[in-house]
Amino acid sequence: AEAGRVDDIRSNPARVEQWNVRPTVTGPVIRRLASKAILLRHGKSVGAKLLRNGQFAVAVSGGADIFGHAARVAYASDPGCALVELDFTNAFNQVRRGKIAQGLQAVAPQLKRMFNLHYATDSVLRTRDGAALLSHIGVQQGDGLGTFFFCVGIDPLLGALRTMFPGCTVLAWSDNIVGAGP
């Protein structure tokens, strides 16, 4: 199935994951409308599950502000506290789709069919000149559910960080992760 039109990509005769680019995909209108409806129906319940591991990017009203304030409070609460910020390059195109599918099974099994519809096989991305590119890793930035699926995919990582560093605060806004602690 064709995923959409690629808006920002350099020409290279390789697969998307071998490029050092961030393809942004504009999907069909019906896909964007369906994504919005799915987020309205399931966003808050899944967002609450992801919030347990410190993810503020899914259906948290004012999530970006809360994330920023929580990071500042965690850092300021202890004079000996260290703050680590991670912002991954091209993160949306790096999370394995199998990990996202596993995460959906755990937090939102009702959405696995929607994920599989768009990501179970290689996504065909079309450039403006009509060339077809195959993408088989990650989610497309520009997909209405891209951030949602990405956050589900990294939720186990956030949980593992919280377990490995129990005295630290681990917070995330999508692919921006902050750790604060001794």
WOPE-V956259 format. One record per residue. N is the residue number from 0. OMEGA is omega in whole degrees, 0 to 359 (999 if undefined). Layout:
((N | OMEGA) (N | OMEGA))
This chain:
((0 | 180) (1 | 184) (2 | 182) (3 | 181) (4 | 178) (5 | 184) (6 | 187) (7 | 183) (8 | 177) (9 | 180) (10 | 179) (11 | 183) (12 | 180) (13 | 177) (14 | 186) (15 | 184) (16 | 178) (17 | 182) (18 | 174) (19 | 182) (20 | 175) (21 | 180) (22 | 176) (23 | 187) (24 | 173) (25 | 182) (26 | 178) (27 | 182) (28 | 183) (29 | 178) (30 | 179) (31 | 178) (32 | 178) (33 | 179) (34 | 180) (35 | 179) (36 | 179) (37 | 179) (38 | 178) (39 | 183) (40 | 189) (41 | 187) (42 | 184) (43 | 182) (44 | 178) (45 | 177) (46 | 178) (47 | 178) (48 | 180) (49 | 180) (50 | 178) (51 | 178) (52 | 173) (53 | 180) (54 | 183) (55 | 189) (56 | 183) (57 | 172) (58 | 173) (59 | 181) (60 | 183) (61 | 185) (62 | 180) (63 | 178) (64 | 179) (65 | 178) (66 | 180) (67 | 180) (68 | 181) (69 | 178) (70 | 179) (71 | 180) (72 | 179) (73 | 181) (74 | 184) (75 | 185) (76 | 182) (77 | 181) (78 | 179) (79 | 185) (80 | 173) (81 | 179) (82 | 179) (83 | 177) (84 | 178) (85 | 174) (86 | 187) (87 | 176) (88 | 176) (89 | 187) (90 | 183) (91 | 180) (92 | 182) (93 | 183) (94 | 180) (95 | 181) (96 | 176) (97 | 178) (98 | 178) (99 | 179) (100 | 177) (101 | 179) (102 | 178) (103 | 178) (104 | 182) (105 | 188) (106 | 183) (107 | 183) (108 | 179) (109 | 181) (110 | 183) (111 | 179) (112 | 178) (113 | 178) (114 | 181) (115 | 179) (116 | 184) (117 | 189) (118 | 181) (119 | 177) (120 | 178) (121 | 176) (122 | 176) (123 | 179) (124 | 182) (125 | 175) (126 | 180) (127 | 179) (128 | 175) (129 | 179) (130 | 180) (131 | 176) (132 | 178) (133 | 177) (134 | 180) (135 | 177) (136 | 174) (137 | 178) (138 | 183) (139 | 170) (140 | 186) (141 | 174) (142 | 180) (143 | 178) (144 | 183) (145 | 180) (146 | 178) (147 | 181) (148 | 178) (149 | 181) (150 | 175) (151 | 181) (152 | 181) (153 | 180) (154 | 177) (155 | 177) (156 | 179) (157 | 177) (158 | 179) (159 | 178) (160 | 180) (161 | 178) (162 | 181) (163 | 183) (164 | 187) (165 | 179) (166 | 183) (167 | 173) (168 | 177) (169 | 182) (170 | 179) (171 | 167) (172 | 184) (173 | 182) (174 | 176) (175 | 183) (176 | 179) (177 | 174) (178 | 179) (179 | 179) (180 | 182) (181 | 999))
